[in-house]
Amino acid sequence: TRRSSDLVSVDYVSEGKYSVISDNAAGIRSALEYALGLGHVNIAYIYGEPSQVTDIRKSAFIQTLGEHALTVNEKMFLEAKYLHPELSYELTRRILSGENRPTCILYPDDLCAVAGMKAGSDAGLKVGKEISLIGFDGHPVLRMLGPQLTTIQQDTDAIGQSAARLMLRLLQKEEIPMAERVQCIDVKLLEGNTVAQI
């Protein structure tokens, strides 16, 4: 019988257990710093349903804005669902139809960002010029769409390899130091054509 302590989780950290996670905080920080560097200050965030990952990303968003003396506009800080493009489409349309429209919107994943591209286009805005969007995942197929999506790439190969190595060490009854039980995998910004200089 396998003990739950011998399992390796992905994108979830539990005290004393074994986990492999993307550096979600760094990803949101990188996306925001990129947008801010291009002159955006009115930035919306459509995030995923409640989870540990979502909490990390939301905190990073709030903290990074605060470091630039900016505050979160609650009307542009909205909960959606991961991999639920219809909901992100509707929320994007709502944000874009309101007063004080954002110049840039961050999304929980690339599929939702593509829905945002459609919503922006349906609102009569040129994506990458009149409205800017940033995804999260680095999905290679979705980046083939035009305009090419600016996104945060998660290294799924490295996540899978790290999880497999951890599991192998557990199967071999190796004593794994606490410092190695949670492995954080780097993410990186992939620059596309969906964020305008303003």
Backbone as JSON Lines, residues from 0, in Angstrom:
{"i":0,"aa":"T","n":[0.85,-1.18,0.0],"ca":[0.0,0.0,0.0],"c":[0.89,1.24,0.0]}
{"i":1,"aa":"R","n":[0.6,2.18,-0.91],"ca":[1.39,3.39,-0.98],"c":[0.84,4.43,-0.02]}
{"i":2,"aa":"R","n":[1.73,5.01,0.74],"ca":[1.32,6.08,1.65],"c":[1.14,7.37,0.87]}
{"i":3,"aa":"S","n":[0.22,8.24,1.32],"ca":[0.0,9.52,0.63],"c":[1.26,10.37,0.68]}
{"i":4,"aa":"S","n":[2.1,10.15,1.7],"ca":[3.34,10.93,1.81],"c":[4.34,10.54,0.72]}
{"i":5,"aa":"D","n":[4.1,9.4,0.02],"ca":[4.99,8.96,-1.04],"c":[4.53,9.45,-2.42]}
{"i":6,"aa":"L","n":[3.52,10.26,-2.47],"ca":[3.02,10.78,-3.73],"c":[3.69,12.11,-4.06]}
{"i":7,"aa":"V","n":[3.81,12.39,-5.35],"ca":[4.36,13.66,-5.81],"c":[3.23,14.44,-6.47]}
{"i":8,"aa":"S","n":[2.94,15.62,-5.96],"ca":[1.88,16.44,-6.55],"c":[2.49,17.48,-7.47]}
{"i":9,"aa":"V","n":[1.68,17.94,-8.43],"ca":[2.11,18.98,-9.36],"c":[1.21,20.19,-9.13]}
{"i":10,"aa":"D","n":[1.83,21.36,-8.97],"ca":[1.14,22.63,-8.75],"c":[0.32,22.67,-7.47]}
{"i":11,"aa":"Y","n":[0.74,21.88,-6.48],"ca":[0.1,21.96,-5.16],"c":[1.13,21.59,-4.11]}
{"i":12,"aa":"V","n":[1.24,22.45,-3.11],"ca":[2.22,22.23,-2.05],"c":[1.5,21.94,-0.75]}
{"i":13,"aa":"S","n":[1.88,20.84,-0.1],"ca":[1.36,20.48,1.2],"c":[2.55,20.26,2.13]}
{"i":14,"aa":"E","n":[2.46,20.76,3.33],"ca":[3.6,20.76,4.24],"c":[4.2,19.35,4.42]}
{"i":15,"aa":"G","n":[5.5,19.27,4.18],"ca":[6.2,18.02,4.37],"c":[6.06,17.03,3.24]}
{"i":16,"aa":"K","n":[5.23,17.34,2.24],"ca":[4.98,16.42,1.12],"c":[5.88,16.79,-0.07]}
{"i":17,"aa":"Y","n":[5.75,16.06,-1.15],"ca":[6.61,16.21,-2.32],"c":[5.83,16.88,-3.45]}
{"i":18,"aa":"S","n":[6.39,17.94,-3.99],"ca":[5.67,18.72,-5.0],"c":[6.62,19.29,-6.05]}
{"i":19,"aa":"V","n":[6.08,19.44,-7.25],"ca":[6.77,20.17,-8.31],"c":[5.81,21.26,-8.78]}
{"i":20,"aa":"I","n":[6.28,22.49,-8.78],"ca":[5.41,23.62,-9.11],"c":[6.1,24.56,-10.09]}
{"i":21,"aa":"S","n":[5.3,25.23,-10.89],"ca":[5.81,26.35,-11.68],"c":[5.95,27.55,-10.76]}
{"i":22,"aa":"D","n":[6.87,28.43,-11.1],"ca":[7.03,29.66,-10.32],"c":[5.95,30.64,-10.75]}
{"i":23,"aa":"N","n":[4.74,30.42,-10.25],"ca":[3.58,31.21,-10.65],"c":[3.71,32.68,-10.28]}
{"i":24,"aa":"A","n":[4.29,32.94,-9.11],"ca":[4.47,34.34,-8.69],"c":[5.4,35.07,-9.65]}
{"i":25,"aa":"A","n":[6.5,34.43,-10.03],"ca":[7.44,35.04,-10.97],"c":[6.78,35.27,-12.32]}
{"i":26,"aa":"G","n":[5.91,34.36,-12.72],"ca":[5.22,34.5,-13.99],"c":[4.33,35.73,-14.04]}
{"i":27,"aa":"I","n":[3.53,35.91,-12.99],"ca":[2.65,37.09,-12.94],"c":[3.48,38.36,-12.84]}
{"i":28,"aa":"R","n":[4.52,38.32,-12.02],"ca":[5.39,39.49,-11.88],"c":[6.02,39.85,-13.24]}
{"i":29,"aa":"S","n":[6.49,38.84,-13.96],"ca":[7.11,39.08,-15.26],"c":[6.12,39.69,-16.25]}
{"i":30,"aa":"A","n":[4.9,39.15,-16.27],"ca":[3.87,39.68,-17.17],"c":[3.55,41.12,-16.85]}
{"i":31,"aa":"L","n":[3.38,41.41,-15.57],"ca":[3.05,42.77,-15.15],"c":[4.19,43.74,-15.43]}
{"i":32,"aa":"E","n":[5.4,43.35,-15.08],"ca":[6.56,44.22,-15.31],"c":[6.7,44.54,-16.81]}
{"i":33,"aa":"Y","n":[6.41,43.55,-17.64],"ca":[6.48,43.75,-19.08],"c":[5.44,44.79,-19.52]}
{"i":34,"aa":"A","n":[4.21,44.62,-19.06],"ca":[3.14,45.56,-19.42],"c":[3.44,46.96,-18.88]}
{"i":35,"aa":"L","n":[3.87,47.03,-17.63],"ca":[4.2,48.32,-17.03],"c":[5.34,49.0,-17.79]}
{"i":36,"aa":"G","n":[6.3,48.21,-18.22],"ca":[7.43,48.75,-18.97],"c":[7.04,49.34,-20.31]}
{"i":37,"aa":"L","n":[5.9,48.89,-20.84],"ca":[5.4,49.42,-22.11],"c":[4.39,50.55,-21.9]}
{"i":38,"aa":"G","n":[4.27,50.99,-20.64],"ca":[3.44,52.16,-20.35],"c":[2.05,51.88,-19.84]}
{"i":39,"aa":"H","n":[1.7,50.63,-19.64],"ca":[0.36,50.29,-19.14],"c":[0.3,50.47,-17.63]}
{"i":40,"aa":"V","n":[-0.72,51.15,-17.16],"ca":[-0.95,51.26,-15.71],"c":[-2.37,50.82,-15.34]}
{"i":41,"aa":"N","n":[-3.26,50.83,-16.32],"ca":[-4.65,50.42,-16.1],"c":[-4.78,48.97,-16.59]}
{"i":42,"aa":"I","n":[-4.42,48.04,-15.69],"ca":[-4.28,46.64,-16.07],"c":[-5.32,45.79,-15.34]}
{"i":43,"aa":"A","n":[-6.06,45.01,-16.1],"ca":[-7.07,44.11,-15.52],"c":[-6.47,42.71,-15.37]}
{"i":44,"aa":"Y","n":[-7.05,41.94,-14.45],"ca":[-6.63,40.55,-14.28],"c":[-7.85,39.67,-14.15]}
{"i":45,"aa":"I","n":[-8.02,38.79,-15.12],"ca":[-9.06,37.75,-15.06],"c":[-8.33,36.48,-14.63]}
{"i":46,"aa":"Y","n":[-8.63,36.0,-13.43],"ca":[-7.88,34.88,-12.86],"c":[-8.77,33.63,-12.74]}
{"i":47,"aa":"G","n":[-8.14,32.5,-12.43],"ca":[-8.85,31.23,-12.35],"c":[-9.61,31.04,-11.05]}
{"i":48,"aa":"E","n":[-10.33,29.92,-10.98],"ca":[-11.12,29.6,-9.78],"c":[-10.2,29.42,-8.57]}
{"i":49,"aa":"P","n":[-10.78,29.49,-7.36],"ca":[-9.96,29.39,-6.15],"c":[-9.11,28.13,-6.1]}
{"i":50,"aa":"S","n":[-7.83,28.32,-5.85],"ca":[-6.87,27.23,-5.71],"c":[-5.59,27.81,-5.14]}
{"i":51,"aa":"Q","n":[-4.68,26.95,-4.79],"ca":[-3.39,27.42,-4.28],"c":[-2.66,28.24,-5.35]}
{"i":52,"aa":"V","n":[-2.69,27.76,-6.59],"ca":[-2.04,28.48,-7.69],"c":[-2.67,29.86,-7.87]}
{"i":53,"aa":"T","n":[-3.99,29.92,-7.86],"ca":[-4.68,31.2,-8.02],"c":[-4.31,32.17,-6.9]}
{"i":54,"aa":"D","n":[-4.27,31.69,-5.66],"ca":[-3.89,32.55,-4.53],"c":[-2.5,33.13,-4.73]}
{"i":55,"aa":"I","n":[-1.56,32.3,-5.18],"ca":[-0.19,32.75,-5.41],"c":[-0.17,33.83,-6.5]}
{"i":56,"aa":"R","n":[-0.88,33.58,-7.58],"ca":[-0.89,34.53,-8.7],"c":[-1.55,35.85,-8.31]}
{"i":57,"aa":"K","n":[-2.68,35.78,-7.61],"ca":[-3.36,37.01,-7.19],"c":[-2.48,37.83,-6.26]}
{"i":58,"aa":"S","n":[-1.84,37.16,-5.31],"ca":[-0.96,37.88,-4.38],"c":[0.18,38.56,-5.12]}
{"i":59,"aa":"A","n":[0.76,37.87,-6.11],"ca":[1.86,38.44,-6.89],"c":[1.38,39.65,-7.69]}
{"i":60,"aa":"F","n":[0.16,39.57,-8.21],"ca":[-0.41,40.69,-8.97],"c":[-0.56,41.92,-8.08]}
{"i":61,"aa":"I","n":[-1.17,41.72,-6.91],"ca":[-1.39,42.83,-5.97],"c":[-0.06,43.41,-5.5]}
{"i":62,"aa":"Q","n":[0.87,42.54,-5.14],"ca":[2.16,42.99,-4.63],"c":[2.95,43.76,-5.68]}
{"i":63,"aa":"T","n":[2.97,43.26,-6.9],"ca":[3.73,43.92,-7.96],"c":[3.13,45.29,-8.29]}
{"i":64,"aa":"L","n":[1.82,45.38,-8.36],"ca":[1.19,46.69,-8.57],"c":[1.58,47.64,-7.45]}
{"i":65,"aa":"G","n":[1.52,47.15,-6.21],"ca":[1.86,47.98,-5.06],"c":[3.28,48.5,-5.11]}
{"i":66,"aa":"E","n":[4.2,47.69,-5.62],"ca":[5.59,48.12,-5.74],"c":[5.75,49.26,-6.75]}
{"i":67,"aa":"H","n":[4.74,49.43,-7.6],"ca":[4.75,50.52,-8.57],"c":[3.76,51.62,-8.18]}
{"i":68,"aa":"A","n":[3.38,51.62,-6.9],"ca":[2.45,52.61,-6.35],"c":[1.1,52.59,-7.07]}
{"i":69,"aa":"L","n":[0.68,51.4,-7.5],"ca":[-0.61,51.22,-8.15],"c":[-1.48,50.32,-7.28]}
{"i":70,"aa":"T","n":[-2.79,50.5,-7.36],"ca":[-3.7,49.67,-6.6],"c":[-4.61,48.89,-7.54]}
{"i":71,"aa":"V","n":[-5.19,47.82,-7.01],"ca":[-6.07,46.97,-7.8],"c":[-7.44,47.63,-7.92]}
{"i":72,"aa":"N","n":[-7.94,47.69,-9.15],"ca":[-9.3,48.15,-9.4],"c":[-10.2,46.91,-9.33]}
{"i":73,"aa":"E","n":[-11.04,46.83,-8.31],"ca":[-11.84,45.62,-8.09],"c":[-12.75,45.29,-9.27]}
{"i":74,"aa":"K","n":[-13.13,46.3,-10.07],"ca":[-13.97,46.05,-11.23],"c":[-13.2,45.38,-12.36]}
{"i":75,"aa":"M","n":[-11.88,45.37,-12.23],"ca":[-11.04,44.76,-13.26],"c":[-10.18,43.63,-12.68]}
{"i":76,"aa":"F","n":[-10.65,43.07,-11.58],"ca":[-9.96,41.98,-10.88],"c":[-11.02,40.9,-10.68]}
{"i":77,"aa":"L","n":[-11.18,40.03,-11.69],"ca":[-12.36,39.19,-11.77],"c":[-12.04,37.7,-11.83]}
{"i":78,"aa":"E","n":[-12.85,36.92,-11.14],"ca":[-12.68,35.47,-11.13],"c":[-13.37,34.82,-12.32]}
{"i":79,"aa":"A","n":[-12.61,33.99,-13.03],"ca":[-13.16,33.17,-14.11],"c":[-12.91,31.71,-13.74]}
{"i":80,"aa":"K","n":[-12.58,30.9,-14.72],"ca":[-12.2,29.51,-14.48],"c":[-11.09,29.17,-15.46]}
{"i":81,"aa":"Y","n":[-10.17,28.32,-15.0],"ca":[-9.12,27.86,-15.9],"c":[-9.73,27.09,-17.06]}
{"i":82,"aa":"L","n":[-9.18,27.32,-18.25],"ca":[-9.59,26.58,-19.46],"c":[-11.08,26.68,-19.73]}
{"i":83,"aa":"H","n":[-11.65,27.86,-19.44],"ca":[-13.08,28.1,-19.67],"c":[-13.2,29.37,-20.51]}
{"i":84,"aa":"P","n":[-12.97,29.26,-21.82],"ca":[-12.92,30.45,-22.66],"c":[-14.21,31.24,-22.73]}
{"i":85,"aa":"E","n":[-15.35,30.55,-22.62],"ca":[-16.64,31.26,-22.72],"c":[-16.77,32.29,-21.59]}
{"i":86,"aa":"L","n":[-16.4,31.9,-20.38],"ca":[-16.51,32.81,-19.25],"c":[-15.53,33.98,-19.39]}
{"i":87,"aa":"S","n":[-14.32,33.69,-19.82],"ca":[-13.35,34.77,-20.02],"c":[-13.79,35.72,-21.12]}
{"i":88,"aa":"Y","n":[-14.43,35.18,-22.14],"ca":[-14.98,36.03,-23.21],"c":[-16.0,37.01,-22.62]}
{"i":89,"aa":"E","n":[-16.94,36.48,-21.84],"ca":[-18.0,37.33,-21.26],"c":[-17.42,38.38,-20.32]}
{"i":90,"aa":"L","n":[-16.46,37.98,-19.49],"ca":[-15.85,38.94,-18.55],"c":[-15.06,40.01,-19.3]}
{"i":91,"aa":"T","n":[-14.41,39.62,-20.38],"ca":[-13.67,40.6,-21.17],"c":[-14.62,41.6,-21.8]}
{"i":92,"aa":"R","n":[-15.72,41.12,-22.35],"ca":[-16.71,42.03,-22.93],"c":[-17.24,43.0,-21.88]}
{"i":93,"aa":"R","n":[-17.47,42.49,-20.66],"ca":[-17.96,43.35,-19.58],"c":[-16.94,44.44,-19.24]}
{"i":94,"aa":"I","n":[-15.68,44.03,-19.1],"ca":[-14.63,44.99,-18.76],"c":[-14.48,46.06,-19.85]}
{"i":95,"aa":"L","n":[-14.53,45.62,-21.09],"ca":[-14.3,46.54,-22.2],"c":[-15.47,47.48,-22.45]}
{"i":96,"aa":"S","n":[-16.66,47.11,-21.96],"ca":[-17.84,47.96,-22.16],"c":[-18.02,48.98,-21.04]}
{"i":97,"aa":"G","n":[-17.24,48.85,-19.98],"ca":[-17.37,49.76,-18.84],"c":[-16.59,51.05,-19.02]}
{"i":98,"aa":"E","n":[-16.74,51.94,-18.08],"ca":[-15.95,53.16,-18.08],"c":[-14.53,52.84,-17.62]}
{"i":99,"aa":"N","n":[-13.61,53.72,-17.97],"ca":[-12.22,53.53,-17.55],"c":[-11.7,52.16,-17.97]}
{"i":100,"aa":"R","n":[-11.86,51.9,-19.25],"ca":[-11.47,50.61,-19.83],"c":[-9.97,50.35,-19.63]}
{"i":101,"aa":"P","n":[-9.57,49.12,-19.29],"ca":[-8.15,48.83,-19.15],"c":[-7.44,48.88,-20.49]}
{"i":102,"aa":"T","n":[-6.13,49.09,-20.46],"ca":[-5.35,49.03,-21.7],"c":[-4.74,47.65,-21.88]}
{"i":103,"aa":"C","n":[-4.66,46.87,-20.78],"ca":[-4.06,45.54,-20.84],"c":[-4.81,44.59,-19.91]}
{"i":104,"aa":"I","n":[-4.97,43.34,-20.34],"ca":[-5.66,42.33,-19.53],"c":[-4.79,41.09,-19.43]}
{"i":105,"aa":"L","n":[-4.6,40.59,-18.2],"ca":[-3.91,39.32,-17.97],"c":[-4.96,38.22,-17.82]}
{"i":106,"aa":"Y","n":[-4.63,37.03,-18.31],"ca":[-5.57,35.9,-18.28],"c":[-4.98,34.71,-17.53]}
{"i":107,"aa":"P","n":[-5.85,33.79,-17.06],"ca":[-5.36,32.64,-16.3],"c":[-4.62,31.6,-17.14]}
{"i":108,"aa":"D","n":[-4.92,31.58,-18.45],"ca":[-4.26,30.62,-19.34],"c":[-4.43,31.1,-20.77]}
{"i":109,"aa":"D","n":[-3.72,30.46,-21.69],"ca":[-3.72,30.9,-23.08],"c":[-5.06,30.72,-23.77]}
{"i":110,"aa":"L","n":[-5.79,29.66,-23.42],"ca":[-7.1,29.44,-24.04],"c":[-8.04,30.6,-23.7]}
{"i":111,"aa":"C","n":[-8.0,31.04,-22.45],"ca":[-8.83,32.17,-22.04],"c":[-8.36,33.47,-22.69]}
{"i":112,"aa":"A","n":[-7.05,33.59,-22.9],"ca":[-6.52,34.78,-23.56],"c":[-6.98,34.85,-25.02]}
{"i":113,"aa":"V","n":[-7.06,33.7,-25.69],"ca":[-7.56,33.66,-27.06],"c":[-9.03,34.09,-27.1]}
{"i":114,"aa":"A","n":[-9.79,33.68,-26.09],"ca":[-11.18,34.14,-25.98],"c":[-11.21,35.65,-25.78]}
{"i":115,"aa":"G","n":[-10.24,36.16,-25.01],"ca":[-10.14,37.62,-24.82],"c":[-9.83,38.33,-26.12]}
{"i":116,"aa":"M","n":[-9.0,37.72,-26.96],"ca":[-8.69,38.3,-28.27],"c":[-9.97,38.43,-29.1]}
{"i":117,"aa":"K","n":[-10.79,37.38,-29.06],"ca":[-12.06,37.39,-29.8],"c":[-13.0,38.46,-29.24]}
{"i":118,"aa":"A","n":[-13.05,38.56,-27.91],"ca":[-13.92,39.57,-27.28],"c":[-13.47,40.98,-27.65]}
{"i":119,"aa":"G","n":[-12.16,41.2,-27.65],"ca":[-11.65,42.51,-28.02],"c":[-11.97,42.84,-29.46]}
{"i":120,"aa":"S","n":[-11.79,41.88,-30.33],"ca":[-12.1,42.07,-31.74],"c":[-13.59,42.33,-31.95]}
{"i":121,"aa":"D","n":[-14.43,41.57,-31.23],"ca":[-15.89,41.76,-31.34],"c":[-16.33,43.12,-30.81]}
{"i":122,"aa":"A","n":[-15.51,43.7,-29.92],"ca":[-15.81,45.04,-29.38],"c":[-15.28,46.13,-30.3]}
{"i":123,"aa":"G","n":[-14.7,45.73,-31.43],"ca":[-14.21,46.7,-32.4],"c":[-12.81,47.22,-32.11]}
{"i":124,"aa":"L","n":[-12.06,46.49,-31.27],"ca":[-10.72,46.93,-30.9],"c":[-9.66,46.08,-31.61]}
{"i":125,"aa":"K","n":[-8.57,46.7,-31.99],"ca":[-7.47,45.98,-32.6],"c":[-6.57,45.43,-31.51]}
{"i":126,"aa":"V","n":[-6.5,44.1,-31.41],"ca":[-5.69,43.45,-30.39],"c":[-4.21,43.7,-30.68]}
{"i":127,"aa":"G","n":[-3.5,44.14,-29.64],"ca":[-2.09,44.47,-29.81],"c":[-1.86,45.92,-30.16]}
{"i":128,"aa":"K","n":[-2.97,46.65,-30.37],"ca":[-2.88,48.08,-30.66],"c":[-3.8,48.87,-29.72]}
{"i":129,"aa":"E","n":[-5.09,48.55,-29.76],"ca":[-6.06,49.27,-28.93],"c":[-6.38,48.55,-27.63]}
{"i":130,"aa":"I","n":[-6.1,47.27,-27.57],"ca":[-6.23,46.5,-26.33],"c":[-5.1,45.48,-26.31]}
{"i":131,"aa":"S","n":[-4.48,45.35,-25.14],"ca":[-3.35,44.43,-25.0],"c":[-3.73,43.27,-24.1]}
{"i":132,"aa":"L","n":[-3.19,42.08,-24.41],"ca":[-3.55,40.85,-23.69],"c":[-2.3,40.02,-23.43]}
{"i":133,"aa":"I","n":[-2.29,39.35,-22.26],"ca":[-1.19,38.45,-21.91],"c":[-1.79,37.15,-21.37]}
{"i":134,"aa":"G","n":[-1.32,36.03,-21.9],"ca":[-1.79,34.73,-21.45],"c":[-0.86,34.11,-20.42]}
{"i":135,"aa":"F","n":[-1.08,32.83,-20.16],"ca":[-0.24,32.08,-19.21],"c":[-0.28,30.61,-19.62]}
{"i":136,"aa":"D","n":[0.85,30.06,-19.96],"ca":[1.06,28.64,-20.29],"c":[2.12,28.47,-21.35]}
{"i":137,"aa":"G","n":[2.04,29.31,-22.42],"ca":[2.98,29.15,-23.53],"c":[2.58,28.02,-24.45]}
{"i":138,"aa":"H","n":[1.29,27.87,-24.68],"ca":[0.78,26.79,-25.54],"c":[1.23,27.04,-26.98]}
{"i":139,"aa":"P","n":[2.04,26.13,-27.55],"ca":[2.61,26.39,-28.88],"c":[1.58,26.53,-30.0]}
{"i":140,"aa":"V","n":[0.5,25.76,-29.95],"ca":[-0.51,25.85,-31.01],"c":[-1.25,27.17,-30.94]}
{"i":141,"aa":"L","n":[-1.63,27.58,-29.74],"ca":[-2.38,28.82,-29.59],"c":[-1.54,30.04,-29.95]}
{"i":142,"aa":"R","n":[-0.21,29.92,-29.84],"ca":[0.66,31.02,-30.23],"c":[0.8,31.14,-31.74]}
{"i":143,"aa":"M","n":[0.27,30.17,-32.48],"ca":[0.31,30.23,-33.94],"c":[-0.8,31.14,-34.49]}
{"i":144,"aa":"L","n":[-1.77,31.45,-33.65],"ca":[-2.86,32.32,-34.09],"c":[-2.34,33.74,-34.24]}
{"i":145,"aa":"G","n":[-3.02,34.51,-35.05],"ca":[-2.61,35.9,-35.22],"c":[-3.56,36.85,-34.51]}
{"i":146,"aa":"P","n":[-3.06,37.91,-33.88],"ca":[-1.64,38.17,-33.64],"c":[-1.06,37.18,-32.62]}
{"i":147,"aa":"Q","n":[0.25,36.96,-32.72],"ca":[0.89,35.99,-31.82],"c":[0.75,36.46,-30.37]}
{"i":148,"aa":"L","n":[0.31,35.55,-29.51],"ca":[0.02,35.86,-28.11],"c":[1.29,36.04,-27.29]}
{"i":149,"aa":"T","n":[1.35,37.12,-26.54],"ca":[2.37,37.29,-25.51],"c":[1.9,36.49,-24.3]}
{"i":150,"aa":"T","n":[2.77,35.67,-23.75],"ca":[2.34,34.77,-22.68],"c":[3.49,34.39,-21.76]}
{"i":151,"aa":"I","n":[3.15,33.77,-20.66],"ca":[4.15,33.22,-19.75],"c":[4.22,31.72,-20.01]}
{"i":152,"aa":"Q","n":[5.4,31.24,-20.34],"ca":[5.57,29.83,-20.67],"c":[5.92,29.01,-19.43]}
{"i":153,"aa":"Q","n":[5.1,27.98,-19.19],"ca":[5.42,27.0,-18.16],"c":[6.22,25.88,-18.81]}
{"i":154,"aa":"D","n":[7.26,25.44,-18.15],"ca":[8.12,24.39,-18.7],"c":[7.55,23.03,-18.29]}
{"i":155,"aa":"T","n":[6.57,22.55,-19.06],"ca":[5.89,21.3,-18.7],"c":[6.83,20.1,-18.79]}
{"i":156,"aa":"D","n":[7.79,20.15,-19.7],"ca":[8.77,19.05,-19.78],"c":[9.57,18.96,-18.49]}
{"i":157,"aa":"A","n":[10.06,20.1,-18.03],"ca":[10.86,20.13,-16.79],"c":[10.02,19.72,-15.59]}
{"i":158,"aa":"I","n":[8.75,20.13,-15.57],"ca":[7.86,19.74,-14.47],"c":[7.7,18.22,-14.44]}
{"i":159,"aa":"G","n":[7.42,17.64,-15.6],"ca":[7.24,16.19,-15.68],"c":[8.5,15.43,-15.31]}
{"i":160,"aa":"Q","n":[9.65,15.89,-15.8],"ca":[10.91,15.23,-15.5],"c":[11.25,15.32,-14.01]}
{"i":161,"aa":"S","n":[11.02,16.49,-13.41],"ca":[11.3,16.66,-11.98],"c":[10.4,15.79,-11.13]}
{"i":162,"aa":"A","n":[9.11,15.72,-11.51],"ca":[8.17,14.88,-10.77],"c":[8.56,13.41,-10.88]}
{"i":163,"aa":"A","n":[8.98,12.99,-12.08],"ca":[9.38,11.59,-12.28],"c":[10.64,11.26,-11.46]}
{"i":164,"aa":"R","n":[11.59,12.19,-11.43],"ca":[12.83,11.96,-10.65],"c":[12.52,11.86,-9.16]}
{"i":165,"aa":"L","n":[11.63,12.73,-8.68],"ca":[11.24,12.68,-7.26],"c":[10.57,11.35,-6.94]}
{"i":166,"aa":"M","n":[9.67,10.92,-7.82],"ca":[8.94,9.66,-7.6],"c":[9.91,8.48,-7.58]}
{"i":167,"aa":"L","n":[10.88,8.5,-8.48],"ca":[11.87,7.43,-8.54],"c":[12.69,7.35,-7.25]}
{"i":168,"aa":"R","n":[13.05,8.52,-6.74],"ca":[13.81,8.55,-5.48],"c":[12.97,7.99,-4.33]}
{"i":169,"aa":"L","n":[11.66,8.27,-4.36],"ca":[10.77,7.75,-3.33],"c":[10.63,6.23,-3.45]}
{"i":170,"aa":"L","n":[10.51,5.75,-4.67],"ca":[10.4,4.31,-4.9],"c":[11.65,3.56,-4.44]}
{"i":171,"aa":"Q","n":[12.77,4.25,-4.52],"ca":[14.03,3.65,-4.09],"c":[14.28,3.85,-2.59]}
{"i":172,"aa":"K","n":[13.25,4.36,-1.89],"ca":[13.29,4.56,-0.44],"c":[14.39,5.54,-0.02]}
{"i":173,"aa":"E","n":[14.73,6.46,-0.92],"ca":[15.76,7.45,-0.6],"c":[15.19,8.48,0.38]}
{"i":174,"aa":"E","n":[16.0,8.88,1.33],"ca":[15.6,9.93,2.26],"c":[15.83,11.27,1.58]}
{"i":175,"aa":"I","n":[14.75,11.99,1.29],"ca":[14.86,13.25,0.55],"c":[14.83,14.42,1.55]}
{"i":176,"aa":"P","n":[15.87,15.26,1.54],"ca":[15.91,16.41,2.46],"c":[14.71,17.33,2.25]}
{"i":177,"aa":"M","n":[14.3,17.98,3.31],"ca":[13.15,18.89,3.25],"c":[13.32,19.94,2.15]}
{"i":178,"aa":"A","n":[14.53,20.45,1.99],"ca":[14.8,21.5,1.01],"c":[14.57,21.05,-0.43]}
{"i":179,"aa":"E","n":[14.55,19.73,-0.66],"ca":[14.38,19.2,-2.01],"c":[12.99,18.63,-2.25]}
{"i":180,"aa":"R","n":[12.12,18.72,-1.26],"ca":[10.79,18.11,-1.39],"c":[9.84,18.95,-2.24]}
{"i":181,"aa":"V","n":[10.1,20.25,-2.31],"ca":[9.31,21.12,-3.19],"c":[10.27,21.71,-4.22]}
{"i":182,"aa":"Q","n":[10.0,21.42,-5.48],"ca":[10.86,21.89,-6.55],"c":[10.09,22.9,-7.4]}
{"i":183,"aa":"C","n":[10.66,24.09,-7.52],"ca":[10.01,25.2,-8.24],"c":[10.68,25.36,-9.6]}
{"i":184,"aa":"I","n":[9.89,25.27,-10.65],"ca":[10.4,25.31,-12.02],"c":[10.22,26.72,-12.61]}
{"i":185,"aa":"D","n":[11.28,27.22,-13.21],"ca":[11.25,28.57,-13.78],"c":[10.24,28.69,-14.91]}
{"i":186,"aa":"V","n":[9.71,29.88,-15.06],"ca":[8.85,30.23,-16.19],"c":[9.53,31.35,-16.96]}
{"i":187,"aa":"K","n":[9.04,31.63,-18.16],"ca":[9.62,32.76,-18.88],"c":[8.58,33.44,-19.76]}
{"i":188,"aa":"L","n":[8.8,34.72,-19.96],"ca":[7.92,35.51,-20.82],"c":[8.24,35.22,-22.28]}
{"i":189,"aa":"L","n":[7.22,34.91,-23.06],"ca":[7.35,34.77,-24.51],"c":[6.7,36.0,-25.13]}
{"i":190,"aa":"E","n":[7.5,36.85,-25.72],"ca":[6.99,38.08,-26.29],"c":[6.32,37.81,-27.62]}
{"i":191,"aa":"G","n":[5.1,38.28,-27.77],"ca":[4.37,38.15,-29.02],"c":[3.99,39.52,-29.54]}
{"i":192,"aa":"N","n":[2.79,39.6,-30.11],"ca":[2.33,40.87,-30.69],"c":[1.01,41.36,-30.11]}
{"i":193,"aa":"T","n":[0.73,40.94,-28.86],"ca":[-0.56,41.34,-28.27],"c":[-0.44,42.4,-27.18]}
{"i":194,"aa":"V","n":[0.75,42.97,-27.01],"ca":[0.91,44.04,-26.02],"c":[1.49,45.27,-26.73]}
{"i":195,"aa":"A","n":[0.76,46.35,-26.68],"ca":[1.16,47.59,-27.37],"c":[2.04,48.46,-26.48]}
{"i":196,"aa":"Q","n":[2.88,49.24,-27.1],"ca":[3.59,50.33,-26.42],"c":[2.63,51.51,-26.36]}
{"i":197,"aa":"I","n":[2.44,52.07,-25.17],"ca":[1.54,53.24,-25.08],"c":[2.26,54.43,-24.44]}
